[in-house]
């Protein structure tokens, strides 16, 4: 796993971020992430990045997430 600094993106501003908007009352950012996977899709035009948000966990999690201590996100 790599810790990287990337351009800051408000994740709830991205298309398809409905779940993030439901579980965060604020907009989590990519200011600091723990990157664990980048993979190209077969058609070659899409990259998928999977990472954990560093120091940001949902403040409105569903009951089944109550004991979790990190938030894993995938974007493409």
Secondary structure, DSSP 8 states (H G I E B T S, - for coil): -EEE-----BGGGSTT-HHHHHH-SS--B-SSEEEEEEEE-TTSS-EEEEEEETT---SS--GGGTT---EEEEE-
